[in-house]
Amino acid sequence: MTGSGTIGLLAVAVARALGSGNVIASARHEHQALMASQMGADCVVRVQPGRKDQQVAEAVRTRTAGAGADAVIETTASAAGIRDAFSAVRRGGIVVLVGGFHAPVELDLKQVVDSEIRIVGSFCYATNGIQRDFEWSIALAASRKVRVDKLVTHRFPLRDIARAFEVAADKATRSIKVQIVAD
């Protein structure tokens, strides 16, 4: 996984619940790294914003005997996350784009062609032909195979909604998911 925000953390938990082995996540903040481990990541790579190194790819290659990841789920919607995803995936592997891209991101298509990388987009309103994503997700959470409750780090009554948004936006608060509860 690239990224350990809420979507990345849920991707870690779902990968683990579905039996994926050797789940590796990247995280920018310490509290996200700790949560990624709690959600099932075997290895978490701490990354810094604005970096251009190969830290994530090196960790993946170390844990996969040099092969690279079979699949990488990109959840950051950032240029660095895209670079990490395409550097970490194995030849013939798949990169799933889940992050909410709000602006164009440059992509080296030569790398995609040369390494025969498959790219799949994923949006939360899809269906697998049998069940809608939301139905499947609710069933997975209800089964407790994915512990979504672990992600809620802060709770605020509705009357304090402005403060809740402040906490959610400030990673120094160590927030992951902020929940509004009825007064």
GIGI-V750533 format. One record per helix or strand of 2 or more residues. SS is the DSSP state (helix for helix, strand for strand). FROM is the first residue (numbers start at 1). TO is the last residue. If there is no record, write none. Layout:
BEGIN
{{SS FROM TO} {SS FROM TO}}
END
This chain:
BEGIN
{{helix 6 17} {strand 24 27} {helix 30 39} {strand 43 46} {helix 55 63} {strand 69 74} {helix 79 88} {strand 89 97} {helix 109 114} {strand 118 121} {helix 133 142} {helix 148 151} {strand 152 157} {helix 158 169} {helix 171 173} {strand 177 181}}
END
